[in-house]
């Protein structure tokens, strides 16, 4: 597997001009020059590079990409903006924070938002990564007050983390319903790009359920993302993406950047973790310091060039081992939705919760299809 962590721009993941997955698969020519980058800002040595990783007893692959076709909500009532961007800013800005992470390997900056009035703050896992193993975290409120923060817990698979500061009477955000989004809805992004705290940009929902994967060797995340054209840049990581009702509907996490010419800022392709997925993880971390990630107990053949996701292994003690799923079979659908590749399969699994039942449509070497029900297990992360 190629090492994609040697980034010329601190805080960003880069790929070779012709990454390994592009050489194998030529379904989307633009993917040869568009890469996914994290939004953490920092100094040399302070950022986390991103490559694929083996997800033990879960689903694994070795692809770093966005896949081709997002699922668009077509039966959701339209929710027009009820406030102007200026009104949204006034309602949200006091709940947005800047974050600095320091550690022996360097430092980085990011953003976050107040989840509860008693000091719980949400951000990305990759924002806090430089502080791991004895480092420090600092949170700066809108009024410039500084607090040293404690890391309550993190979930690398969803790229989420929760911090706690010693403060009360804070103004928490209002949480919206990310499942109710329509393409074209207003979005407002808050954060501290390039250290410029209090920055606000606006745009629209460009797509929903966009399969995006980005992650480090130990911290790979798969996101069924909200795509927006609101300008977000390094340092926006962990900040809130807000709807037209001044409600948080996503956690800004990554952007697509051009893979040539040194272009590393916003090109209008930003991705946020949907709040309906994030809220379960956040609540579990606050309550227990840990959280759970659903797993199916299979690994995927990353060399497969066809449509779907070919099973490389059924983990002996995993959830899928209780079914008749076999290595070599190809998953073509999950819960009736077409699976284009392994990334789409993993992202679709992550949209569920541990204990949920998923239905996989699988095809064998003879081309025969059948349906298999899998009760998802869980992996604890903290």
C-alpha positions in Angstrom: 0.0 0.0 0.0 1.4 3.4 -1.0 2.4 5.8 1.7 0.3 9.0 1.2 1.3 10.8 4.4 4.2 12.8 3.1 2.3 16.1 2.7 4.0 19.2 1.3 1.3 21.4 3.0 1.0 20.8 6.8 -2.4 19.7 7.7 -3.3 18.1 4.4 -3.4 14.7 3.0 -2.1 14.4 -0.6 -1.9 11.7 -3.2 0.4 10.9 -6.1 -0.8 12.5 -9.3 -1.8 9.0 -10.4 -2.8 7.3 -7.1 -2.9 3.5 -7.0 -6.7 3.3 -7.0 -6.9 5.6 -10.1 -4.5 3.3 -11.9 -6.8 0.4 -11.2 -10.1 2.1 -11.7 -10.9 4.7 -14.4 -14.6 5.2 -13.6 -14.1 8.9 -12.7 -11.2 10.7 -14.6 -11.5 13.8 -12.5 -10.5 11.7 -9.4 -7.0 11.7 -10.8 -6.6 15.4 -9.9 -9.1 15.9 -7.0 -8.1 14.7 -3.6 -9.7 14.9 -0.1 -7.9 17.1 2.4 -8.5 17.6 6.1 -9.3 21.1 7.4 -6.9 21.3 10.3 -4.5 24.2 10.3 -1.0 24.0 11.8 2.7 24.1 11.6 5.1 21.6 10.2 4.8 18.2 11.9 1.5 19.1 13.5 -1.0 17.6 11.1 -2.2 14.1 10.5 -1.6 12.6 7.0 -4.3 10.3 5.7 -4.1 6.9 4.1 -6.2 3.7 4.3 -6.1 1.4 7.2 -7.2 -2.1 8.2 -10.3 -1.9 10.3 -10.0 -5.1 12.4 -13.2 -7.1 12.6 -15.0 -4.5 10.6 -15.0 -3.7 6.9 -11.7 -2.6 5.4 -10.3 -1.4 2.1 -7.4 0.6 0.8 -9.1 3.3 -1.2 -8.9 7.1 -0.5 -11.6 8.7 -2.6 -15.0 10.1 -3.0 -17.3 7.8 -4.9 -19.4 8.8 -7.9 -23.1 9.2 -7.2 -24.6 10.6 -4.0 -28.1 9.7 -2.9 -30.4 12.7 -3.1 -33.3 13.2 -0.8 -36.4 13.4 -3.1 -39.2 12.9 -0.7 -38.3 15.4 2.0 -40.4 18.6 2.5 -38.6 21.7 1.5 -37.4 23.7 4.5 -36.9 27.3 3.4 -34.5 29.5 5.3 -36.4 31.4 8.0 -33.5 33.7 8.9 -31.1 35.8 6.9 -27.4 34.9 7.0 -26.8 37.9 9.2 -29.5 36.7 11.7 -28.0 33.2 11.6 -24.6 34.6 12.5 -25.9 36.5 15.4 -27.7 33.4 16.7 -24.7 31.0 16.3 -21.4 32.9 16.7 -21.3 32.8 20.5 -21.4 29.0 20.3 -18.4 28.6 18.0 -14.9 28.1 19.4 -11.3 28.0 18.2 -9.1 25.0 19.2 -5.3 24.6 19.4 -3.7 21.2 19.9 -0.1 20.9 21.0 2.1 17.9 21.2 5.6 16.5 20.9 5.1 16.1 17.1 3.9 19.6 16.5 0.7 21.6 16.8 -2.5 22.4 14.8 -5.5 24.6 15.0 -9.2 23.9 14.3 -12.7 24.8 15.3 -15.5 23.4 17.4 -18.9 24.3 18.8 -20.5 24.3 22.3 -22.8 21.3 22.6 -23.9 21.8 26.2 -23.9 24.8 28.5 -21.7 23.0 31.0 -18.6 23.0 28.9 -18.9 20.1 26.4 -17.5 20.9 23.0 -17.6 19.0 19.7 -14.8 18.9 17.1 -13.1 16.5 14.7 -10.8 13.7 15.9 -8.1 14.9 13.5 -8.1 18.4 15.2 -7.2 16.9 18.6 -4.7 14.3 17.2 -1.5 16.4 17.8 -2.4 16.5 21.5 -2.5 12.7 22.0 0.1 11.1 24.2 0.7 13.8 26.7 0.0 17.0 24.7 -2.4 19.8 25.5 -5.6 21.3 24.1 -6.7 24.9 24.4 -10.2 26.3 23.6 -10.9 29.9 22.8 -14.4 31.3 23.1 -15.9 34.0 20.9 -15.1 36.6 23.6 -11.4 35.4 23.5 -11.5 33.7 26.9 -9.0 30.8 26.9 -9.4 27.5 28.6 -7.3 24.4 28.8 -9.5 21.5 27.7 -9.7 17.9 28.6 -10.3 15.3 25.9 -13.4 13.4 26.9 -13.3 10.8 24.1 -12.9 10.4 20.4 -14.1 8.2 17.6 -11.6 8.1 14.7 -14.0 6.1 12.5 -16.5 9.0 12.4 -13.7 11.7 12.8 -15.4 13.1 15.9 -14.1 14.1 19.4 -15.6 15.7 22.5 -13.7 18.1 24.7 -14.6 19.5 28.2 -13.7 22.9 29.6 -14.3 24.1 33.1 -17.1 26.6 32.4 -20.8 26.8 32.8 -23.5 29.1 31.4 -22.2 28.7 27.9 -24.5 29.0 24.9 -25.0 25.7 23.2 -25.9 25.3 19.5 -29.3 24.3 18.4 -29.3 20.9 16.7 -31.1 20.4 13.4 -32.3 17.4 11.4 -29.7 16.5 8.8 -32.0 13.9 7.3 -34.4 16.7 6.2 -31.8 18.4 4.0 -32.5 19.1 0.3 -30.0 19.9 -2.3 -30.1 23.7 -2.7 -30.8 24.5 1.0 -28.9 27.3 2.5 -25.8 26.5 4.5 -23.6 28.7 6.7 -20.1 27.5 7.8 -18.4 28.8 10.9 -14.8 28.4 12.1 -11.3 29.7 12.2 -9.7 29.1 8.8 -6.0 29.8 8.8 -6.4 31.0 12.4 -8.9 33.7 11.4 -11.4 33.2 14.2 -15.0 34.2 13.7 -15.0 33.6 10.0 -18.4 32.9 8.4 -19.2 31.8 4.8 -22.4 30.8 3.1 -23.5 28.5 0.3 -25.9 25.7 -0.4 -26.2 22.0 0.1 -24.6 20.7 -3.0 -25.3 17.0 -2.4 -26.3 14.7 0.5 -25.1 11.2 1.4 -21.8 11.8 -0.5 -19.5 8.8 0.3 -16.2 10.3 1.4 -13.3 8.6 3.1 -10.2 10.2 4.7 -8.1 9.0 7.5 -4.7 8.1 8.9 -3.1 4.8 9.2 -4.7 4.4 12.6 -7.5 6.9 12.2 -9.5 6.3 9.0 -12.9 7.7 8.8 -15.8 7.0 6.4 -18.4 9.7 6.1 -21.8 9.8 4.4 -21.2 13.5 4.0 -23.2 16.6 3.4 -21.5 18.3 0.4 -21.5 22.2 0.4 -20.0 24.9 -1.7 -19.7 27.2 1.4 -16.0 28.2 1.5 -14.2 26.2 4.1 -10.4 26.0 4.5 -7.7 24.7 6.9 -8.7 25.6 10.4 -12.5 25.1 9.7 -12.3 21.5 10.9 -14.8 20.7 13.6 -16.8 23.9 13.1 -20.5 23.8 12.6 -22.3 23.7 9.3 -25.7 25.4 9.9 -29.0 25.5 8.1 -31.4 28.3 7.3 -33.0 28.0 10.8 -29.6 28.6 12.5 -29.4 24.9 13.5 -26.3 22.8 13.3 -26.8 20.1 10.6 -23.1 19.0 10.2 -19.6 19.1 11.5 -17.1 20.5 8.9 -14.5 17.8 8.3 -12.8 17.8 4.8 -12.5 19.5 1.5 -11.7 18.3 -2.0 -8.6 20.1 -3.4 -6.8 20.0 -6.7 -3.9 17.6 -6.8 -1.6 19.9 -8.8 -0.4 23.5 -8.8 -0.2 23.8 -5.0 -4.0 24.5 -4.8 -4.8 23.5 -1.2 -7.7 25.9 -0.3 -11.4 25.8 -0.9 -12.6 25.0 -4.5 -16.2 24.9 -3.4 -16.2 21.2 -2.5 -16.6 20.9 1.3 -17.8 17.9 3.3 -19.5 17.8 6.7 -20.4 14.9 9.0 -24.3 14.8 9.2 -25.5 15.8 12.7 -28.0 12.9 12.8 -25.0 10.5 12.7 -22.8 12.6 14.9 -25.2 13.0 17.7 -25.2 9.4 18.7 -21.4 9.3 18.9 -21.3 12.6 20.8 -23.9 11.5 23.4 -22.1 8.2 24.0 -18.8 9.9 24.5 -20.3 12.4 27.0 -22.0 9.6 28.9 -19.2 7.0 29.0 -16.0 8.5 27.5 -16.3 6.0 24.7 -18.5 5.3 21.7 -19.4 2.4 19.4 -19.0 1.9 15.6 -21.1 -0.6 13.7 -19.3 -3.5 12.1 -20.3 -6.2 9.7 -17.3 -8.5 10.2 -16.0 -8.6 6.7 -13.0 -7.3 4.8 -13.1 -6.1 1.2 -10.9 -6.9 -1.8 -9.4 -3.5 -2.8 -8.1 -4.9 -6.1 -11.6 -5.6 -7.4 -12.3 -3.5 -10.5 -16.0 -4.4 -11.1 -19.2 -2.8 -9.7 -19.9 -3.6 -6.1 -17.6 -4.7 -3.2 -16.0 -8.1 -3.4 -15.7 -9.9 0.0 -12.1 -10.9 0.7 -12.8 -12.5 4.1 -15.6 -13.2 6.5 -14.2 -12.6 10.0 -14.6 -15.9 11.9 -16.1 -14.3 15.1 -17.8 -11.3 13.3 -21.5 -10.7 12.7 -21.4 -11.9 9.1 -20.0 -15.2 10.2 -23.5 -16.1 11.4 -24.7 -15.9 7.8 -23.8 -17.9 4.7 -21.9 -15.0 3.2 -18.7 -16.3 1.5 -15.4 -14.9 0.5 -15.4 -14.0 -3.2 -19.0 -13.0 -3.4 -19.8 -9.4 -4.5 -22.1 -7.1 -2.5 -24.2 -5.3 -5.0 -26.8 -3.6 -2.8 -27.3 -2.7 0.9 -30.8 -2.2 2.1 -31.9 -2.0 -1.5 -29.4 0.7 -2.5 -26.9 0.0 -5.2 -23.3 -0.3 -4.0 -20.8 1.0 -6.6 -17.6 0.1 -4.6 -16.2 -0.7 -1.2 -16.3 2.9 0.0 -20.0 3.1 -0.6 -20.5 -0.2 1.3 -18.6 1.0 4.3 -20.2 4.4 4.4 -23.7 2.8 4.1 -22.9 0.5 7.0 -21.8 3.5 9.1 -25.1 5.2 8.5 -26.6 2.5 10.8 -26.2 1.8 14.5 -24.8 -1.3 16.3 -27.6 -3.8 16.6 -29.4 -2.7 13.4 -30.1 -5.3 10.8 -28.9 -4.6 7.3 -29.8 -6.6 4.1 -27.0 -7.2 1.7 -27.7 -8.3 -1.9 -24.8 -10.5 -2.9 -23.8 -12.1 -6.2 -21.7 -15.3 -6.5 -19.3 -16.3 -9.3 -22.2 -17.7 -11.3 -24.0 -14.4 -11.3 -26.7 -15.6 -9.0 -28.0 -13.0 -6.5 -29.5 -13.5 -3.1 -30.2 -11.5 0.0 -28.4 -11.9 3.4 -29.5 -10.2 6.6 -26.7 -9.2 9.0 -27.2 -7.9 12.5 -24.4 -5.3 13.0 -22.0 -5.8 15.8 -20.0 -3.0 17.4 -16.4 -1.9 18.0 -15.7 0.4 21.0 -13.7 3.5 20.4 -12.5 6.1 22.8 
